[in-house]
């Protein structure tokens, strides 16, 4: 492989990763939150909360997803109580 082919492959890899990230962010928040919840439960995670918040409302929470065109984030928090997935409407 010459340098030109390596550069092209690297460019394609970066472009594809950016496209998949953008597509992920376009999902409706409730749909993405449900998918994340299912993955956490499948991994045996027991005590946590997932909340949908506006970008400017994110403090020191762990962001586990971006949705609605990147305008909102899904944040994860561990808790001592049983699993709680908030279904409260978001502003």
C-alpha positions as CSV (number, residue, x, y, z in Angstrom):
1,X,0.0,0.0,0.0
2,X,1.3,3.4,-0.8
3,X,0.7,6.5,1.3
4,X,-2.1,7.8,-0.9
5,X,-4.2,4.6,-0.3
6,X,-3.6,4.8,3.4
7,X,-4.7,8.4,3.5
8,X,-7.9,7.5,1.6
9,X,-8.7,4.6,3.9
10,X,-8.1,6.9,6.9
11,X,-10.4,9.5,5.5
12,X,-13.1,7.0,4.7
13,X,-12.9,5.6,8.3
14,X,-13.2,9.1,9.8
15,X,-16.0,10.1,7.5
16,X,-18.0,6.9,8.3
17,X,-17.5,7.4,12.1
18,X,-18.7,11.0,11.8
19,X,-21.8,9.9,9.8
20,X,-22.7,7.2,12.3
21,X,-22.4,9.7,15.2
22,X,-24.6,12.2,13.4
23,X,-27.2,9.6,12.6
24,X,-27.2,8.5,16.3
25,X,-27.9,12.1,17.4
26,X,-30.9,12.4,15.1
27,X,-32.9,9.7,17.0
28,X,-35.9,10.7,19.1
29,X,-34.8,10.9,22.8
30,X,-37.3,8.3,24.1
31,X,-36.3,5.8,21.5
32,X,-32.6,6.2,22.2
33,X,-33.2,6.1,26.0
34,X,-35.1,2.8,25.6
35,X,-32.2,1.3,23.7
36,X,-29.7,2.4,26.2
37,X,-31.9,1.1,29.1
38,X,-32.1,-2.3,27.3
39,X,-28.4,-2.5,26.9
40,X,-27.7,-1.6,30.6
41,X,-30.2,-4.2,31.7
42,X,-28.7,-6.8,29.4
43,X,-25.3,-6.1,31.1
44,X,-26.9,-6.7,34.5
45,X,-26.7,-3.1,35.6
46,X,-29.3,-2.8,38.5
47,X,-29.4,0.6,40.2
48,X,-29.4,3.6,37.8
49,X,-31.4,6.4,36.4
50,X,-31.5,7.7,32.8
51,X,-32.8,11.3,32.2
52,X,-33.2,13.4,29.2
53,X,-31.9,16.9,29.7
54,X,-31.2,20.0,27.6
55,X,-27.5,20.5,26.6
56,X,-27.2,23.5,28.9
57,X,-28.6,21.5,31.9
58,X,-25.8,18.9,31.9
59,X,-23.6,19.4,35.0
60,X,-21.2,16.7,36.2
61,X,-23.5,13.9,35.0
62,X,-22.3,11.1,32.7
63,X,-23.6,11.7,29.2
64,X,-24.5,8.3,27.6
65,X,-26.4,9.6,24.5
66,X,-27.2,12.6,22.3
67,X,-30.6,12.9,20.6
68,X,-32.9,15.2,18.7
69,X,-30.2,16.6,16.5
70,X,-27.8,17.0,19.4
71,X,-30.1,19.4,21.2
72,X,-30.6,17.1,24.2
73,X,-28.5,14.6,26.1
74,X,-29.3,11.4,28.0
75,X,-27.5,11.3,31.3
76,X,-26.8,8.2,33.5
77,X,-26.5,8.2,37.3
78,X,-26.0,5.3,39.7
79,X,-28.4,5.1,42.5
80,X,-29.0,2.9,45.6
81,X,-32.6,2.4,44.6
82,X,-33.9,-0.1,42.0
83,X,-33.7,0.9,38.3
84,X,-35.6,4.0,37.5
85,X,-36.0,5.2,34.0
86,X,-37.7,8.7,34.2
87,X,-40.6,9.1,31.8
88,X,-41.2,12.7,32.8
89,X,-41.8,15.0,29.8
90,X,-38.8,17.2,29.0
91,X,-39.2,20.9,28.2
